Amino acid sequence: MSEINRNRLIRCMKAARDGKELTIGFFGGSITQGSLSTKPELCYAYRVFQWWENTFPQAKFHYVNGGIGGTSSHFGAARVEKDLLMYQPDFVVVDFSVNDDEKDGLFFQETYEGVLRRILSWPSHPAVVVLNNVYYDTGINAQDFHNVLADYYGIPHVSVKDTIYQRIMKREYTREELTPDNLHPNDKGHGLVAAEICSCLEKIKEMADMTAAAAVSIEEAVIPAPVTANAYEQAKLFNITNSTPVLDGFRADPREKMGHLDFFKNGWTASKVGDRITFQLNCSCLAVQYRKTISKPSPIAKVVVDGQEAQAVILDGNFEETWGDCLYLQKVMHHGEAGMHTVEIEIVEAGEEDRSPFYLLSLITD
């Protein structure tokens, strides 16, 4: 197990105690974003941020929330620099435990490792805590394959499944007290999640108070070799800001994107059968991110790599859920042949009754 993160946690606490200026970051999905809290200040992330402010009033803190609802660590690996690391965080809580599908655990363990390694290798040397949220009706989450990595990198993990969920099972709480949909906490639920993280931080603070200067210098520390094939540590996202595909019917969205929660911007749209967009990308892993919309019907597209029509993947713009439009990420190639690939996306079904165009957000590669 690496001691890098342990030493960073101790240093972070000591810096706060000494009155330094620190940035506290949060990175994950909808629960991190603050879904179903009645005010942004009542989500678990902001309450944990307030723990830092209240515990170290002599220090100055900045809050960064990089949560985006309905997104996994696959997308996280491609956006972590833009939505979190560019702010030079000193401390980060990471949670993709209910969006990384346990049915595809090996894949998401690899993308999750990409997120953790990207954070740990960032020049601001952030300390990390892993959060494991849970489906409150089933007890399902990704902690089994996430926490193997957390342990390997010396990252503390806080499990809602092992704490709050167990209290529900013992009837100390009803599910309805904490969550209206068996997933997203209400204000009380967010408060309990924050309390578990703060309890972890209190223990780290005690360790920092008792421990002399960490034995390993951050500048000299070496991040250990990855556990997985680790194809996603340097994941890249391509949209209209950094790519020039060939457009044949698709059109670039000219609207300005206003922050990371202004979701459906910087992409391309199409609405007619035969509309096509073609990319040349150097990669061995590829995913297509597009909008699945509740404003149906919407066109259906296909993606073909290197002209291999038999392996075409369908991109259905119609969303069967009701909670809102989805930033859907479709895996197309995983550990394929490294090199330059031609990627064609074409509309194959559309009609006059369509209410929404097909929206292509980005392509994500290794």
C-alpha positions in Angstrom: 0.0 0.0 0.0 1.3 3.5 -0.9 2.0 5.9 1.9 1.7 8.9 -0.5 -1.9 9.8 0.2 -1.5 9.3 4.0 1.3 11.7 4.1 -0.6 14.2 1.9 -3.6 14.0 4.3 -1.4 14.8 7.3 0.3 17.7 5.5 -3.1 19.0 4.4 -4.3 19.1 8.0 -1.1 20.7 9.2 -1.3 23.4 6.5 -4.9 24.2 7.6 -3.8 24.3 11.2 -1.0 26.7 10.2 -3.5 29.1 8.6 -2.6 28.4 5.0 -5.0 28.8 1.9 -6.4 25.5 0.6 -8.9 24.4 -2.0 -11.3 21.7 -1.1 -12.7 19.7 -4.1 -15.5 17.2 -4.7 -15.8 15.0 -7.8 -18.5 12.6 -8.8 -22.1 12.2 -10.0 -25.5 13.6 -9.0 -25.2 13.1 -5.2 -21.9 15.1 -5.3 -23.6 17.7 -7.4 -26.2 18.0 -4.7 -29.2 16.3 -6.2 -32.4 16.5 -4.0 -30.8 18.8 -1.4 -33.1 21.8 -1.0 -30.2 24.3 -1.1 -26.7 23.9 -2.5 -25.4 24.6 1.0 -27.2 21.5 2.4 -25.6 18.9 0.1 -23.0 16.6 1.7 -20.1 18.3 -0.2 -20.7 21.8 1.1 -21.3 20.5 4.6 -17.9 18.8 4.5 -16.4 22.0 3.1 -17.9 23.8 6.2 -16.2 21.2 8.4 -12.9 22.5 7.1 -13.9 26.1 7.7 -15.2 25.5 11.2 -12.3 23.3 12.3 -9.6 25.6 11.0 -11.0 29.2 11.2 -7.5 30.5 10.9 -7.2 29.1 7.3 -8.8 30.3 4.1 -10.7 27.7 2.0 -12.1 27.6 -1.5 -14.9 25.2 -2.6 -14.9 23.4 -5.9 -17.8 21.0 -6.7 -17.2 19.0 -9.9 -20.3 16.7 -9.6 -22.3 16.0 -12.7 -25.5 13.9 -12.5 -25.7 10.6 -14.3 -22.0 10.3 -15.1 -19.5 7.6 -14.4 -15.8 7.5 -13.8 -15.3 6.9 -17.5 -16.5 10.4 -18.3 -14.8 11.5 -15.1 -11.4 10.4 -16.4 -11.8 12.6 -19.4 -13.1 15.7 -17.6 -11.2 15.7 -14.3 -8.7 18.2 -15.3 -11.2 20.8 -16.6 -13.8 20.4 -13.9 -11.6 19.8 -10.9 -7.8 19.8 -11.2 -7.4 23.1 -13.0 -8.4 24.7 -9.6 -5.3 23.1 -8.0 -7.1 21.3 -5.2 -5.4 20.3 -1.9 -8.0 17.8 -0.8 -10.6 15.9 -2.9 -13.5 13.6 -2.2 -14.3 11.2 -5.1 -17.5 9.2 -5.6 -18.7 7.3 -8.6 -20.0 4.4 -6.6 -23.6 4.4 -7.8 -22.8 5.2 -11.5 -20.0 2.8 -12.1 -22.0 -0.3 -13.0 -21.0 -3.3 -10.9 -22.0 -5.6 -13.8 -19.1 -4.2 -15.8 -16.8 -4.0 -12.8 -13.5 -4.7 -14.5 -14.0 -1.9 -17.0 -15.1 0.6 -14.4 -12.3 -0.4 -12.0 -9.9 0.6 -14.8 -11.6 4.0 -15.5 -11.8 4.7 -11.8 -8.1 4.0 -11.4 -7.6 6.5 -14.2 -9.4 9.1 -12.2 -7.5 8.4 -9.0 -4.1 8.3 -10.6 -4.8 11.6 -12.5 -5.7 13.3 -9.2 -2.8 11.8 -7.3 -0.3 12.8 -10.0 -1.5 16.4 -10.3 1.1 19.0 -9.4 -0.9 20.4 -6.5 -0.4 17.0 -4.8 -4.0 16.7 -3.6 -5.0 14.3 -0.7 -7.9 12.1 -1.5 -10.8 10.4 0.3 -13.1 7.9 -1.5 -16.9 8.0 -0.8 -19.1 5.0 -1.5 -22.7 6.0 -1.8 -25.4 3.3 -2.3 -28.8 2.3 -3.7 -30.8 2.3 -0.5 -33.3 -0.3 -1.7 -30.8 -2.9 -2.8 -27.5 -2.1 -1.1 -25.8 -2.1 -4.5 -22.7 0.0 -5.2 -19.3 -0.2 -6.7 -17.3 -0.3 -3.5 -15.9 -3.8 -3.8 -13.8 -2.9 -6.9 -13.3 0.8 -6.1 -12.0 0.2 -2.6 -9.4 -2.4 -3.8 -7.8 0.6 -5.5 -8.4 3.0 -2.6 -6.5 0.5 -0.3 -3.7 0.1 -2.8 -3.1 3.9 -3.0 -3.6 4.4 0.8 -6.8 6.3 0.3 -9.4 6.2 3.2 -12.9 5.2 2.1 -16.2 6.2 3.7 -19.0 3.7 2.9 -22.6 4.7 3.2 -23.4 1.0 2.6 -21.5 0.0 5.7 -22.9 2.7 7.9 -26.1 4.6 7.1 -27.5 1.7 5.0 -26.9 -0.7 7.9 -28.8 1.6 10.2 -31.7 1.4 7.8 -31.5 -2.3 7.9 -31.6 -2.2 11.7 -34.7 0.1 11.5 -32.9 3.0 13.1 -34.1 5.0 10.1 -36.7 4.3 7.4 -35.6 4.8 3.8 -38.3 7.4 3.3 -36.6 9.5 6.1 -33.4 9.8 4.1 -34.2 9.5 0.4 -37.4 9.9 -1.7 -36.1 7.8 -4.6 -33.9 5.1 -2.9 -30.8 6.8 -4.3 -30.4 10.5 -3.8 -30.4 11.7 -0.2 -32.7 14.4 1.0 -31.3 17.1 3.3 -31.3 14.8 6.3 -29.6 12.1 4.2 -27.0 14.5 2.9 -26.3 15.5 6.5 -25.7 11.9 7.5 -23.4 11.3 4.6 -21.4 14.5 5.5 -21.2 13.3 9.1 -19.6 10.1 8.1 -16.9 11.9 6.0 -16.3 14.4 8.8 -15.9 11.6 11.3 -13.1 10.2 8.9 -11.6 13.6 8.8 -11.6 13.9 12.6 -9.6 10.7 12.8 -7.1 12.0 10.2 -6.8 15.3 12.2 -6.0 13.4 15.4 -3.3 11.5 13.5 -1.9 14.7 12.1 -1.9 16.3 15.5 0.1 13.3 16.9 2.4 12.6 14.0 5.7 14.3 13.3 6.5 15.4 9.7 5.7 12.7 7.2 8.6 10.5 6.4 8.2 10.6 2.6 8.6 13.9 0.8 5.8 14.7 -1.6 8.3 15.8 -4.2 10.2 12.5 -3.9 7.2 10.2 -3.6 6.5 7.8 -6.5 3.0 6.7 -7.4 3.1 2.9 -7.5 2.5 0.9 -10.7 -1.2 0.6 -11.7 -3.4 -2.3 -10.7 -5.3 -2.4 -14.0 -4.2 -2.0 -17.6 -4.8 1.7 -16.9 -5.8 2.9 -20.4 -7.8 5.8 -19.1 -5.4 7.8 -16.9 -4.8 10.2 -19.8 -8.3 10.0 -21.3 -9.0 12.8 -23.8 -12.3 14.4 -24.7 -12.9 15.8 -28.2 -15.6 18.4 -29.0 -15.9 21.5 -31.1 -13.3 23.3 -29.0 -10.4 21.0 -29.9 -11.3 19.0 -33.0 -12.2 19.6 -36.7 -14.1 16.6 -38.0 -15.5 16.4 -41.5 -19.2 17.6 -41.4 -21.7 16.2 -43.9 -25.0 17.3 -42.6 -24.0 17.6 -38.9 -23.6 21.2 -37.6 -21.5 22.6 -34.8 -23.4 24.1 -31.9 -22.4 27.8 -31.9 -23.8 28.5 -28.4 -21.4 29.4 -25.7 -21.0 26.9 -22.8 -21.5 28.5 -19.4 -19.8 26.3 -16.9 -19.5 22.6 -16.4 -23.3 22.2 -15.6 -24.3 23.8 -18.9 -24.4 20.3 -20.3 -25.6 20.2 -23.9 -23.1 22.7 -25.5 -19.9 22.4 -27.5 -21.2 19.5 -29.6 -22.8 18.8 -33.0 -26.4 18.3 -34.1 -28.1 16.5 -36.9 -31.6 15.7 -37.8 -31.8 14.0 -41.2 -31.2 10.4 -42.4 -27.7 10.3 -44.0 -26.3 13.2 -42.0 -22.7 12.2 -41.2 -19.7 13.3 -39.2 -16.2 11.8 -39.6 -13.3 11.9 -37.2 -9.7 10.8 -37.5 -8.5 9.7 -34.0 -5.4 8.1 -32.7 -6.5 5.7 -29.9 -7.0 2.2 -28.7 -10.1 3.0 -26.6 -13.1 5.0 -27.9 -16.5 6.0 -26.5 -19.2 8.3 -28.0 -21.0 10.7 -25.7 -24.4 11.8 -26.9 -27.8 13.1 -25.6 -30.5 10.6 -24.7 -33.5 12.9 -24.5 -37.0 12.7 -22.8 -38.2 15.0 -25.5 -39.0 12.2 -27.9 -38.9 11.2 -30.6 -35.3 11.9 -31.6 -33.1 10.5 -34.4 -31.1 7.3 -34.1 -27.5 7.2 -35.3 -24.8 4.5 -35.7 -21.1 4.7 -35.3 -18.7 2.7 -37.5 -15.0 2.4 -36.9 -12.6 1.9 -39.9 -15.5 1.0 -42.2 -16.4 -2.1 -40.2 -20.2 -2.0 -40.8 -20.7 -5.4 -39.2 -19.5 -4.0 -35.9 -21.6 -0.8 -36.1 -22.9 0.4 -32.7 -26.4 2.1 -32.5 -26.7 5.4 -30.8 -30.4 5.9 -29.8 -31.2 9.4 -28.9 -34.4 8.5 -27.1 -34.3 8.1 -23.3 -36.7 5.7 -21.6 -36.2 7.3 -18.2 -38.2 10.3 -17.1 -35.8 12.2 -14.8 -34.3 14.3 -17.6 -31.9 14.3 -20.6 -28.9 12.1 -20.1 -25.2 12.6 -21.0 -25.0 9.1 -22.3 -21.6 7.5 -22.9 -21.5 4.6 -25.2 -18.4 2.4 -25.2 -17.3 1.6 -28.8 -13.8 0.2 -28.5 -11.9 -1.0 -25.4 -8.2 -2.1 -25.6 -8.4 -2.2 -29.4 -5.6 -1.8 -31.9 -3.6 1.3 -31.1 -3.2 3.7 -34.0 -5.2 6.1 -36.2 -8.9 5.2 -36.7 -11.6 6.6 -38.9 -14.8 7.1 -36.9 -18.0 7.8 -38.8 -21.3 8.7 -37.1 -24.4 8.7 -39.3 -28.1 9.3 -38.7 -30.0 6.1 -39.7 -33.5 6.9 -38.5 -35.3 10.2 -38.4 -38.7 11.7 -39.1 -40.8 14.8 -39.4 -42.3 14.0 -36.0 -39.0 14.2 -34.2 -39.1 16.8 -31.4 -35.3 17.0 -30.8 -32.3 16.7 -33.1 -29.6 14.1 -32.4 -26.9 15.8 -30.2 -23.4 14.5 -30.3 -21.5 15.9 -27.3 -18.0 14.4 -27.6 -15.8 11.5 -28.4 -13.6 10.2 -25.5 -10.4 8.3 -26.2 -7.5 6.8 -24.2 
